[in-house]
């Protein structure tokens, strides 16, 4: 895969992170977001798309940036996709609060690297 392909995938993952926080802003709190069927479904779809997209990054980029939680993101994608009715809202809340903000920063830094 080309660097441009990785670049586009990283942009898409950042867009999905931004979408989740936009949804949260519309519902005011993460709890309200996840208690809404629409908010819960939209958020989980974005999380699945992030996991799928990161897993498609080139092996070269994955090796250069081993700090990316690619395996964890993909496992979370599988957890949501294969046990949707069993998804624990507290896990999704933790991902939103604790995992997505630093992931976005890491992805933005990689974008800057790819631009240079």
C-alpha positions in Angstrom: 0.0 0.0 0.0 1.1 3.5 -0.7 1.7 6.3 1.8 -1.3 8.1 0.3 -3.5 5.1 1.1 -2.3 5.2 4.7 -2.9 8.9 4.7 -6.5 8.6 3.5 -7.1 5.8 6.1 -5.8 7.9 8.9 -7.9 10.9 7.9 -10.9 8.6 7.8 -10.2 7.3 11.3 -9.8 10.8 12.7 -13.1 11.7 11.0 -14.8 8.8 12.8 -13.3 10.0 16.2 -14.6 13.5 15.5 -18.0 12.1 14.6 -18.2 10.4 18.0 -17.4 13.6 19.8 -19.9 15.5 17.6 -22.6 13.0 18.6 -21.6 13.4 22.3 -21.9 17.2 21.9 -25.4 16.8 20.6 -26.4 14.6 23.5 -24.5 16.8 26.1 -23.0 13.8 27.9 -21.5 10.4 27.1 -24.1 8.7 29.2 -27.0 10.4 27.4 -25.3 9.5 24.0 -25.1 5.8 24.9 -28.6 5.7 26.4 -30.0 6.8 23.1 -30.5 4.0 20.6 -29.5 6.3 17.8 -26.4 7.6 19.7 -25.4 4.1 20.8 -25.7 2.7 17.3 -23.9 5.6 15.6 -21.1 5.5 18.2 -20.5 1.8 17.9 -20.5 2.0 14.1 -17.8 4.6 14.3 -15.7 2.5 16.7 -16.0 -0.5 14.4 -15.0 1.6 11.4 -11.9 2.9 13.3 -10.9 -0.6 14.2 -11.4 -1.9 10.6 -9.5 1.1 9.1 -6.5 0.9 11.5 -6.2 -2.8 10.7 -5.9 -1.9 7.0 -2.9 0.4 7.5 0.2 -0.8 5.7 2.5 -3.2 7.5 5.3 -0.7 7.1 3.3 2.0 8.9 2.1 -0.4 11.6 5.7 -1.4 12.3 7.0 2.2 12.4 4.1 3.1 14.8 3.8 0.2 17.1 2.3 2.5 19.7 -1.0 2.5 17.7 -3.6 0.2 19.3 -4.3 -1.6 16.1 -4.8 -5.1 17.5 -6.9 -3.7 20.4 -9.0 -1.6 18.0 -9.7 -4.5 15.7 -10.6 -6.8 18.6 -13.0 -4.1 19.8 -14.5 -3.9 16.3 -15.0 -7.7 16.4 -16.5 -7.6 19.9 -19.1 -5.0 18.8 -19.8 -6.7 15.4 -20.2 -10.2 16.8 -21.9 -9.6 20.2 -23.8 -6.4 19.5 -26.6 -7.1 22.0 -24.0 -7.8 24.6 -21.9 -4.6 24.2 -21.2 -3.1 27.6 -21.9 0.6 27.6 -19.3 1.2 30.3 -16.6 -0.2 28.0 -17.7 2.1 25.2 -17.8 5.0 27.6 -14.2 4.2 28.7 -13.1 4.0 25.1 -14.6 7.4 24.4 -13.2 9.1 27.5 -9.8 7.4 27.8 -8.8 5.9 24.4 -10.0 8.1 21.6 -8.5 11.5 22.6 -4.9 10.1 22.7 -5.5 8.0 19.6 -6.5 11.1 17.7 -3.3 12.9 18.8 -1.2 9.9 17.7 -3.0 9.8 14.3 -2.6 13.6 13.8 1.1 13.2 14.5 1.4 10.4 11.9 -0.4 12.6 9.4 2.2 15.3 9.9 4.9 12.8 9.4 3.4 11.6 6.2 3.0 15.1 4.9 6.8 15.7 5.2 
